[in-house]
Amino acid sequence: MNDDRLPPVAPEVTATLVENLSPRLRKRLDAAVTKLGARPTHRDGDTVTIQVDDETELRLHAPGGVVATADAITCGCLLAPACVHRAAAACAAPTADPPPDLADRPTGAAPEPASVTDPASVHVPDSASSPSSQEVASPAQRAAADALWSAGAAVLEAGIDGAGAVTQSALLRAAHTARIRHLPRAAGAALSVVTLLRAARAGDPSYRTADFVTALAELLGTAHRVGTASGAELDAARGRARRPYSPDGSLRLYGLFTEPVVTDSGHGGVRTWVAGTDGRLFTVGDVAPGGVGRAVGVADRAVRLGDTALTHRELGRAGLAVSGATVSPDGRLGAGKGVKAVTARGAAWTELPLAALWETPPSEQAARALRSTSRYADPDGGGSDLLFLDVELIGAVRESAGTCLLALSGTGIAVRLTVADDDPALAHRDNLMLLAAAPGTRLRIIGRLVPAPHPRLTLLACAHPTGEGTIDLGLDRLSRADLPDPAAPVHPAPPQPGGPGAHSPLYLLERRVEQTVSAGRAALGMLGDVTAETRRIRRAGLPTAAGLLTALCTSASQRERDLFGRLLPADTDSFATHWLTAALYTAAVADSLCAAAWEPVQEGPAAAPSVPSQGPGRAVAQTAQH
């Protein structure tokens, strides 16, 4: 059975079914999930049937595509409804998650701001919006945040291998409670942790440990902030269930490119980027359940914005004149009834106002992008993670994770260009390989910053190699006839990534942070003496990192005993605090090294990058003490 064929199950349904199991059946739950995964399934309309054995069938009824109640999962075995099969099916199915955002849906599928003349219709407030400067979290919100912290700390204690279905159900219950208490940001982080946990335990090839570290640190950090923050900081920690839109008057927009969007939750669609006359970037999206198939097909559908009949592909090369525009903090254009838009002339990338995007130095663009791509950035912080560069292609470079394209920017920086999505239904991989076969080609490109100690982008769009038009690299397919003479000069590729942080020993701390989430606290506690590692880190000028590594390993191995010499329960809160401090610190230093890597190449010795030797670690540690 492929769990992708099962309908998504609401988090509270899974949590309820697991909580209703007897202690004996809870011990058998993980084995039951594995066994159920090998059984055949059959879909008939809104009902999916799993053949448990020759005589028993398990049914999941999902009206609207989601299993919303525990009664919607029925089993024909003798122990039903108290059997383990119902809970196992809920644990094997994907977790139902709200769509990425209501603004990403077509206008007919979700409500939009109705009129820009009515502020209440433009900004959709929830009970967590607009706190006073002295407001603090309510007791119910603090209790929900504490439950999230405890559930996250339990995952950290057990590691991926030990965080089975029971541990996941505790996270789902805490996420459901947090959403009821108007803590959507923390609830979303908990659901991300569950999704990544299941991917890791199932051996999903797309799983990355770094993604799990980010999700777990986001969960723990947000849960901690809810209990200590006030005012605007509390508002950011709570998050928003719906993105607010505000009036922005009349806009003259010029299309840049269109990119396919495929999410882990099974949503698919496209996002078209446009720029205003002042250089501000906006997006027009259409994302809904459907996966990569929908992402490919929706590009040729009309944009749901005003009276325009342009498709997303056409908008990426044309223009719009919009009146009564509404815009979210991250630049998404609303499509309410009061918004009017008509087709207008576009602009080439070499013409104003678009040409100005490529005139900003890469280092400034990277610094701006880091403010929005930082692992723990405020989701409503705004800003764009795109970079606009003029490059000369050098050729393919083989890395441990695959092959990427090396290019030389106008400021002399060697940039590694990677694919945004490896799915064969999209054109990213094929286009990158063709471009790698044309060294010496000069291109104007658009990419998304990948935080790394060396300059790195995911390649999204480029000027056509012939100089006529542009290419949406996820949707349009290049051919060999589009490439220039393959006899162009070839430049040797550097064997290793460059940049100030290329040889930083920060990875010694990052490795222990990742090892904890993979194997749990016990594995880290058996490391023993880490003096050699901390000495090497100190010699590199990172004394705080060395102190954090020592504290993390000490906390992992520390266990108290009672008067009879028996081990007492481990202090999971203290260990989670040390781990969170280390995770936030490594992310902050990595961002600093990434920003330094984009500085222009200079003759002679390079100045040492500025890294926060004390900031993140000290800030989190001090906050945790209160």
N, C-alpha and C positions, 0 to 999 in steps of 0.2 A: 504494500500500500504506500502510495506517495501522499504525504500529509498536505501537499499542495492541492490535492483533490478534495480535502475535507473543508467544509465551510468554516470561516472564522468563528470562534466562540468568545463571548463576552467575558472579560476577566473575572467578574463576580460569579459567573456560572461555574467556571473551573474551580475557583476558590471554594465555593459552597459544596460542590461534589467531593472535593478532596477532604474538606473538614468533616463531612458526614461519614467518612470511612472509619471503620474500627481501627485501633492501633495495629492489629494483625494484618489487615488489608493494606494499610499505608506502607508497611514494610515490603509488600509485594507489588506496589504500584509501578515502580520503575521497570520491573521485569514485565509487567502487564503492558506497559506502553510499548516496549520493544517488541513483544509478541504480537500486539495488535498491528504494529507497523508492517508486519509481513503478510497480513490477511488481505484478500481482495476486497475492493469497494465497487459500488455501483451507484450512479446518480440517476435519480428520476425526478425531474423538476426541482423542487426545493428540498428534497429529501435525499440524503446520502446513506446507503446501507453498507455496513461492514459485516462480512461473513465471519463471525467469531469461530465457529466450528460447523460441522455438518448439520447441526440441528438448531443453532442459535444465531440470531441476527441482531445487530445493534444498529439503531437508526438515529440519525441526526437531522432534525427538521429545522430548516433555516429560512423562514419567510423573510424576504428582503435581503437574503444573502448572509445573514448573521444568526447564529444560535443565541437567542437573547434570554432564554429561561432554562432552568435545570430540567423542567418537565419536557423540554423539546428533545432531550436525549433519552431514548428508551432502549431497554435490553430485554431479550426474550429468555434469559437464563433463569434458573430456579431461584437464585438469590436476589434477583432484581426486586425493588430498585436499590437495594443496599449492596449491590455487587461492585466489584472493582472495575468492571468493563466500562461503565459510564464515565467514571473519573478518568480512566486511561484514555478514552476517546477524546475527552475535553483537553487533556494534556498533550495529546498527539496533534491536535488541530492547531492552526495558527491562532494567535490572539487577536481578537477584533480590536481595531484601533480606529479612532475617528479619522476622516480623510485628512490629508496633509494640511489643508486649509479650505474653508468654504470659498474663499476668493479664487481658488484654483479651479473651481468647477464652472461649467457653463452656467449662464445666468438662469436658465430654466430649471437647473437642478438644485440651486441653493439661493437663499435670499441674499440680496445685495442692498447697499444703501439706496433708499428710494429717491431722495431729493437732496441736493446740496443746500437748499434753502432752509432745511430743517436740521439743525445740528444733531438732534437726537436720532435722526435717521441715518446720519453719516457715521457717527461714532457709536458702536454697539457695546455698551458697557456691561460688565458683569459685576458681581458683588465684590470682586477683589480689586476693582478699578478705582483710581483717583483717591488714594488714601491721604489722610492728613499727614502733615510733617511729623506728628508725634504718634501716629497709629502704630500699634504692634499687633502681632498675630493673636487671634482669639485662642482661648484654651482648647477648643475643638481642633483648630488648625495645628496647634503645637502638638496635640496628641497624635494627629495624623502624621505629622512630620517625624515624631519620635518612632512611630510604627515603621515608617519608611526607613529610617536610620537603622533600626534593629534588624529589619529584613535584609537591608544591604550589607550590614556587618556580618550577618549569618552567611551570606554568599561568600564574603571575603574569608571568613573563617574556614569554610568547607572547601573552597576552590571549585572550579568547574566540574571536576570529577565527582565531588561530593554533593553538589547542589542539584539534587534530583527533583522529582515532581512535587514533593511536599514542600521543599524550600521555595520552589517557584510559585506554588499556590499562595504561600505567605506573602510573597511580593505582589502577586495579583490582587490579593485582598487589600493590602496596604495601598496599592495604586487606586483601587476602586474607592476606598475611603477618602483618599486625598482628592480625588476628582469631585466627590460629593462636597468636600470641605473647601472647594474652590482653590485647589492647588494644582492647576493643570500642568505646570512645568515639571514639578516633581513626579506627578503621576505618569506623564509621558516618558520621563527618564526611567522609571521603574519598568514600564512596558518594554522599553528598548533593551534593558538588561535581560528580561525574560526571553525576548526574541533572540538575542545574541547567545544566551546560555543554551537554548535549544539548538541553535546552529552549531555551536561548538561541540555539544555532546553528540550531535548527529553526523559530525565529520563534514559539514558543509564546506566545500572548497573556497567559498567566498568569505568565510570567517577570518577575521584578523584580530589577534589578541589586543593590539593597540586600540581598536574600536571598542572592545569590551572594557578596557581600562578607562577610556574616556566616558563611556556610558555609566559605569559604576561610580566614578569620581563625580560626575554630574549629579547622580542621584544622592550620594552622601553629602556633597557640598551644598546642594539646594535644600535638602532636608535640614542641614545644620543652620543655614542662613535664615530659614523661616522662623526658627526659635530665637534668633538673636538680632535680626534686622528690624528696622522701622522705616517709616516713610517711603521714599522712592526706592530704597534698596529692598524693602519688603515687597513692594509692587513688582520689582523685577524677579524676586525669588518666587513669588506666587505664579507669575506668568499670566497668560491670557488664553481663555478658551477660544476666543475669536479675535482675529486681527482687527484693530481699530483703523478706520479710514477717516481722513480729514480732507476738506475741500482744498483744491489747488488751482482753481480758476481755469484759464485757457492755456493749453499747451500745444506747441508745434513740435512734433516728434519725428525722428528719422530712424528707420529700421537699421539694425546692426546684424543680427543673425538669429537663428532659431535652433534650440537644442532639445533633444529628446530627454524626457524625465522618466525614470523607472525607480520606484521605491521598494524597499524590502517588504513593505506591507501589502504588495500586490497592486499598487496604483501605477498608472502610466499616463503619459500625455506629453505635452511640449511646453516650452517656455520661450517666448520671443522677447528679445532684448531690443529696446529702443532708447534713443538719447534725445534730450531736449536741446534747445538752442544754447543753453548755459552749460552744457556738458553733463547734466544730471542723467543718471541711468534709471530706466523704468522697465518693468516686465509685464507682459500680458500672458497669462497662463491658462491652460486647460488640462487639468489633471483629475482623473477619476479612476475607480477600480477598472482594471483591464490589463495591467502589465505591459510588457514590451510590445505586444501586438497592437495595443491601442496607441502606444507612443508613435509607432510608425504610421498608423492610419490617420491620426488626428491632425498631423501636420498639414494635410490638404483640406481641412475643414475651415469654414469661415470663422474669423475672429469674432467673439461675442462682445463687441464694444461699439456702442452707438449704431449708426446706419451703414458702416463700412461692410463691403462684401469681400474684403481681402481674406485670403487664407493666411495661416501662420507663415508658410514659406514665402508668400508674396509680401507680407508685412515686413519680414526681415530684410527686404531690399527696397521697400517703398517708404511712404511717409503717412502721417496722420495729423489732422488738425482736430483737436479735442477741446470741447467747451464743457464747463461744469465738471471738470475732472476731479476724482477722489483718489487719494494716494495713501497707502499704508506706510509705516515708518521704514520698511525695507524696500520701498519703491514699487510695490505692486499696484497696478491700476485697477480701480473698482469699475464694475460694469452695471451700476444701478440705473434706474429709470431716468434719472436726471442727467446722465452722461450722454453727450452727443459727440459723434466722431464721423468724419468724412475722410475719404482717401485724398492724399496730397502727394506732391512730388518728393521722392527720396533724395538721398545724397550719397555719392561714392565715398569710400573710406578716405580718399585723398582730397576730398572737398570739405570745406567748413560747413557745419560745425563739427563733423565727425573727425576730421583730420587732427583737431586739437587734442583728442584723446591719446594719440600716439606721441604727442610732444612732451608730455609729462615724463620726467626721468623715471626709469624703472625702479630705482630705490624708493622714490616717493610713492609710486603705485603699490609696491610691495608692502610698505608700512601701512598704507590705507587698507589694503586687502587683509592684512593680519588682524586689524581691529575687528573685522567681521568674521574671519575664519578661525580665530583663536578657539581652541577646544571648548572653552567655558565662557565664550562671549555671550552677552545678553541677546536673546533671540530678537528683541525689539530694538536692538541698538542701531539698525540701519547700516548703510554702507554697502559697498560692492566688493566681491572677491575676484573680480576680473582684472587681468593685466593686458595692455595693448602694446605690442612690441613689433619692431622691424628686425628681422633676423636673417641670417644666412645659414642654410641647412648644411650640416657637416656629414651626418650619416648615422647609421644605427649603432647603438651601444648595448651590449648584453649586460644585464643585471641579474641578481639572484631571483628577482620576481618576474623576470621576462626581458623583453627587448624594448628599448625606448629610443627616441630620436634626439640626437644632439644638435643644437643650433647655437650660433654665435650672435649675440645681440649687438646693437650699434655701439654700446658702451664697452664692448669687449668681454661681456659676461657669457660664460658657457652655460646654456640653459638646457635642461633635460625635459623633453616633451613626451608625455605619456597619454594613453587612451583614457577617455572619461568613463567608458563602459566596454567590457570585453564581450558582451553578448553578440553572437554572430549575426543576429537579425539587424543590428545597427552597423553603420559603416565606419565606425571609429578605427577599428584595428586594420582593416584593409587599406583605408586611406593613409594611415600612418606608415604602413609598410611601403606603399608606393612613394610617398614623400621621402622616405629614407633612401630610396634608390635614385634620388636626384640630388646628389651633393653639389654645393655651389649655388643652388637656387636661392634667390632672395625673395622673401615673402613678408607681407604684413599679416600678423596673426593676432588672434584673441585667445587667451587661455585663462584657466582658473588656477589660482595659487595653491600649491600643495606645500604646507609647512614642512620644511626639511632643512638640514644644515647646509644644503647646496641649492642653487636656484632650480626650481622644478615647477612645471605647470602641467595641467591636463589640457590638451589641445582641443579647442571647441570649434573654431572657425578660422579661415585664412582667405587671403586674396587668391583668386584663381592663378595658377602658375603662368598662364598665358597673359595675365594682366587684365583680363576682361571679366568683371564681375567678382563674386565671392562664393565661397564654398562652405555650407553648413556640414561640418565633418561627421556629424552623427547621422545625417539624413541623406546628403548627396554623395554620390560615389564617383571618385576620380577614375580615369582610365590612363593607360600608359601613353595614349596619344595626347593627353593633357600636359605631360611632363616635358621639360626642355631637354636638350641634347644630353644624353647620359655620359658624354665624354667631358663634362664640366670638371674643373679641378676638384680633387678630393683632399680634404684636410684631415690630418690624423686626429683621432679622438683621444682625449685624456683617459688613462686607465682607471682613474678613480675620481669620484666627485670632488670638486674643489670647494672653496669657501672656508671662512674662519672656523666653522664648527665641524669640519670634515673629520678631524682626529680628536675631537673632544671626548674625554673619558666619562662624560655624562651618561653614556650608555650603561655604565656599571650600575648606576642607581636605577635607570629605566628597566634594566634587565630584572632586578629584584622586585620592582613594582609589578612587572608583568608575570614574573614567576609566582607571585603571591596569588593572583587571580586564577592562574592555571592549576596550581597544586595545593593551594590553601596555606593557612598559617603554619601548619606543622612542618611543611617542606622548608619554609624559610627558617624556622626555628632550629633545624638540624644543620644549618650552614657552618656553625662554629665561628671561628675567628675570621673577621673580614678586615683585619688591620692592613693587609697589603692593598686591598682595593681602596680603602679610605685614604691611605698614604698617597696613592697615585692620583686620586681626585684632588687632594689638597695641593699637590705639586702643580696641578693645572689651574690653580687659582679659584677653586670652588669649595671653600671651607664649609659653607652651609650644606652643600650636597653631601660632603663627607659626614657631617654631624647627623644628617637625616638618615643616611644609610646605617650608621651605628645605632641610632635610636630605633629604627625600624626592626633591625635584626634582634636587638635586645628585647624589644617588646614582644616579638614573636616567640622567643625562647623562654620568656619569664612566666613561670607558673608557681603559685603559692601552694603550700601544704598546710593541712590542719595539724592539731596536736598529735594525731596518730600517724602522721607521715603520709596521709592520703592527699592526692592532688585535688585542689579546689577547682571549680569551674574557671575557665580562662576569662580574662577581662577583655571581652570583645570590643567594648567601646574604646578603650585606650589604644588597642591595636589598630582599629579602624581610623582613629584620629591620626596616628602616626603614618599610616598608609596614605590617607588623603592628603596630608601635608606633603609627602614625598611626590605624589602624583601631580599636585598643583605646581609644585616647585619645578619639576622636570618640564612640564608644559610651558611655564613662563620662560625658563632658560632656553628651551628649544625655539620659542618664538623670537627671542633676542638674537640667537644665532642665525635664524632664518633671515631676519631683517638685515643683519650684518653681511650675509652672503650676497645680497643684492646690491651692495655698494659698488660703485664703479671700480674697475681694475686700476690700481695705481702702481707706479714704478717704485721699487725699493721695498723695505719692510712695511708690512701692513699693520695698522694700528689694531690692538687687541679689541675684540668686540665687547661692548658693554653688556654685561649679564647681571641679573638681579641676584647678587651673592647673598643677600639677606632677606629681601622683600617677601617673596611668597611663603617661604618656610616660616619666617618669624610671624607674619601676619596671621596665617592659619593657626599656628600654635597658640598665639596670644588669644585669638578669638575662641579657640576650643576650651581655654581655661575658664571662660566666663559662663 
